[in-house]
């Protein structure tokens, strides 16, 4: 059965859910707001959910929805990866970052099919310097995308200080770096791209 039945009536079990919010849906809306460039609104909504489940009031690791520890609340990860502008396709060897905030000095963790690490970028009006450092496992890449605000004239790609042959295609603010041969970044190695 459904556990403790409110008011001792087996018909009104659903009354127990009237005090719960559907944070999974709220997180999805926040992620969509972030994707549409409504960064402040996305952060406000995310903060509202966080405050509702603040440790001083409730369990911050249990956003109650249809039951305790309901999985839909894990949609909060969508807001995070959208804020990072993170895209990844393991079989194609494709990764992209286009941060929605603080793009001039940005750092974030990432996870991939066979490893995880950090992405970092510094951006000015006429240069973008990005790095991908694998902390554990490996990362195989054939293409890597970034968002620029300037016309790209040349790129420089290094893997642990050694030059990597690559070309690029720019379409508006999107710059796609294509490696001549797929690149495998192992643990504690760093791929550095200067545009």
N, C-alpha and C positions, 0 to 999 in steps of 0.2 A: 504494500500500500504506500501511501505518500508520507508516512511518518505521522507526526502529530497533526491531527485534523482540527483546523480552527473551529471553535464553537462546538466541537463534538459532532459536527454534521458531515457526513461523507460526501455531500454534494458541494460544499463550499470550500474545498481544499485550495482552490485558486485564489482565495482572498489573501493568502499569505504572500502572494506575489505583487499585491497592489502597492507595496512600499519599495519595490525594487525598480531600478532604472535599467534600460537596455544599453549599457555602456559599449557593447560591441558595435551597435549601430552608430553611437555617438563617435566612436573612434573612426569608423568608416567615413563619416561626414567630415571629420577633422582632416583625414588623409586627402579627401577630395578637395576640400578648401585649400590645402597646401598645394596640391597639384594645379589648381586654378590660379595660383599666385596670391591667394588671400591668406598670407602668412600670419598676420596678426590674429585674424579670426580663428585660424586653425590652432594657434597657440593658446588663445583664450579658452576655446572649447576643451583642449587637452588639459589645461590647468584646472578648469572647472571639475573635470572628472577626477583628476589627481586630488584636489582638495576634498571632494566628496568621500574619497577613500583614504584620507590622510590617517596616519597611524594614531594620531591623538583621538580619532573618532571611531575608526573601523580598522579592519585588516587590509593594509595596502596591497596584499598579495591575493586578495579574494574579492574581485569585483562581481558581486552576486548579481545574477541575471535570472536564468530559469532555475538555477540551483547554485550551491556553493561551487567555487572553482570552475565556473562555466567557461568553456573554451573560446566562445565568441569574443571575449574581452581581449584575446590575443591580437585582435585587429589593431591594437595600439601600435604594433610594429609597423603597420602600413604608414602611419604618420611619420615615423622615424625615417624609413627608407625613402619616402617621398620628399621629406625635407633635405635629404642628402642628394636627391636627384639620381638615386642609384638604380641602375639597370644591369642585369647579368643574365647571360645565356651560356651555360657551361659547355654544351656540345658544340656551339659555334665559336667558343673562345672569345666572347664579347663581354666587355664591361664598360660602364659609363657612369660618370658623376657630373651632376649639374646642381650644386647646392642652391637652395632657395633662400638662404640667409647666410650672412657673413662670408660670402664667397671670396672676399679679398684675403682672408686668413682662416682657412677651414681645415678641420681634421676630424676624421670619423673612423670607427671600426667598420669592417665588412666581413661577411661570410661568403664563401664560395663552395663549390662542389667538393673540393679536396683540401681546403685549407681556409685560414682566416688571417686577417691582418689589419693594417691601417692605410687609409688614403689621406693625403694631405695636399693642400694647394695654397699658393700665394699668388695673388692676382693684382696687376696694376692695369692702367689704361692701355699699355702696349706690350704686356708680357704676362704669360701664365706659366708658372712652374709647378708641376704636379709630381707626386711620388706615390708609388704603391709599394708597401713593405709587407712581406708575408711573415707572420709570426709563427705559424704552425702549418705544416703540410706543404702543398704546392698550389700554384695558380698558373693555368695555361691560358695564354691570350693570343688571339690572332688579330683582334682589333680592340681599340680603346677609344672611348669618346669623352670629350670635355666640352664645356660651354665657354666660349671666348667673347670678349667685347671688342676685339680689334681684328683687323685683317691679318690673317696668318700668311707670313712670307716664307718662313722656314721652321723646321722643327729639329730638335736634337734629342735623341733617345739613348739613354745609357742603362745598362743592367750591371750593377755593381761596378760602375766606372768604365765598363767596356761598351763601345758604340754598338748600337743595334740598328740595322738597316730598316728604314721605315719611310712610308710616304703618307700624305694626308689629303683629305678631301674636306673642303669647308663649304657649308651650306648655311648661309646666314650666320648665326652665332654658334652653330654646331660645328665642331671639328672632329673628324673621325680619323684616327691614326691607324694605318694598316701596316702590320709588320711583314717584312718580306718572307720570313719564316716564322712559324709560331714560336712564341717566347714562353719558357717555363721558368717561373720565379719560385725558387725554393725557400725554405724557412731561413729567416734572417737575411735574405737578399732584398735589394731595393731596385725598383725600376723608376727611373727619373726621366721626366719628359719636360722639356723647355720649349715653349711656343712663343 
